Amino acid sequence: MKLYYWPKTRAFRALWMLEELRVPYEFAFVNIRAGDQNEPEFCRVNPMCKLPALEDDGVMVAESGAVLLYLADKFPDARLGVPLGDPLRGRFLQWMFFTGACLEPAMAERMTGAPGNTVSFGWGDLGRVEHAIEGALKDGPWVVGERFTAADILVASTLQIAYMAKLIEPGGVLSEYVDRAVAREGHERAAAIDHREAERVALRR
Ligand SMILES: N[C@@H](CCC(=O)N[C@@H](CS)C(=O)NCC(=O)O)C(=O)O
């Protein structure tokens, strides 16, 4: 399995997932700072010419949510997804789509400072997004309830960026949730690899 990757990008989400799964993979480095993502060869893997993307035995999948769902379905024994027929499958899919559809656009809107239209914009606004995640966390430590899933990788890693960018006030239920997620061994391994690769590419410059 090949992960198209560059350190300190959204490819971290797929790296974290792979480290949770503990399955073999290799990196295909795409230096987005040097414009390598625009090479026609990579744009055939992801027509958006963006990271992450995954290639698995001829199967190509891009968009971080889709990459994580693909991996969760491929390795069901790891129980990072929710199988078809399970009553929690609906909530799992909801939270898998939520980061790209609601959390990220709401963060981008907050970053620009432009007032949006909370009724027509699919994400409402960042306040509503925070409220929705807080509501989900009333039923358990993770967004789908008792069990950590791929959806938590998406939501928690993106919230972490929201904190770093000072888009959300630290403290409370959401901070505790992010702390809980990043304390996982899978995250620690992935963060160490991401850090190592960031140092390595910086030295090459
Ligand atoms: N919706 C995409 C966003 C991917 C994305 O924007 N990736 C950035 C890195 S964090 C990228 O590859 N940027 C390069 C470019 O746009 O040229 C996903 O979630 O996978």
The ligand as an SDF file (V2000), in Angstrom:
LIG
                    3D

 20 19  0  0  0  0  0  0  0  0999 V2000
  -10.3610   17.7630    0.8720 N   0  0  0  0  0  0  0  0  0  0  0  0
   -9.0070   17.2890    0.7980 C   0  0  0  0  0  0  0  0  0  0  0  0
   -8.0550   18.4410    1.0760 C   0  0  0  0  0  0  0  0  0  0  0  0
   -6.6410   18.0540    0.7850 C   0  0  0  0  0  0  0  0  0  0  0  0
   -5.6810   19.2350    0.8220 C   0  0  0  0  0  0  0  0  0  0  0  0
   -6.0780   20.4240    0.7000 O   0  0  0  0  0  0  0  0  0  0  0  0
   -4.3860   18.9020    0.9520 N   0  0  0  0  0  0  0  0  0  0  0  0
   -3.3690   19.9180    0.8900 C   0  0  0  0  0  0  0  0  0  0  0  0
   -2.2870   19.6100    1.9400 C   0  0  0  0  0  0  0  0  0  0  0  0
   -2.9070   19.8330    3.5780 S   0  0  0  0  0  0  0  0  0  0  0  0
   -2.6720   19.8690   -0.4560 C   0  0  0  0  0  0  0  0  0  0  0  0
   -2.3580   18.7880   -0.9320 O   0  0  0  0  0  0  0  0  0  0  0  0
   -2.3950   21.0320   -1.0460 N   0  0  0  0  0  0  0  0  0  0  0  0
   -1.6570   21.1180   -2.2900 C   0  0  0  0  0  0  0  0  0  0  0  0
   -2.3460   21.9670   -3.3170 C   0  0  0  0  0  0  0  0  0  0  0  0
   -3.5060   22.3150   -3.1550 O   0  0  0  0  0  0  0  0  0  0  0  0
   -1.7130   22.2980   -4.3020 O   0  0  0  0  0  0  0  0  0  0  0  0
   -8.7930   16.1340    1.7770 C   0  0  0  0  0  0  0  0  0  0  0  0
   -9.3700   16.1810    2.8550 O   0  0  0  0  0  0  0  0  0  0  0  0
   -8.0570   15.2020    1.4500 O   0  0  0  0  0  0  0  0  0  0  0  0
  1  2  1  0
  2  3  1  0
  2 18  1  0
  3  4  1  0
  4  5  1  0
  5  6  2  0
  5  7  1  0
  7  8  1  0
  8  9  1  0
  8 11  1  0
  9 10  1  0
 11 12  2  0
 11 13  1  0
 13 14  1  0
 14 15  1  0
 15 16  2  0
 15 17  1  0
 18 19  2  0
 18 20  1  0
M  END
$$$$
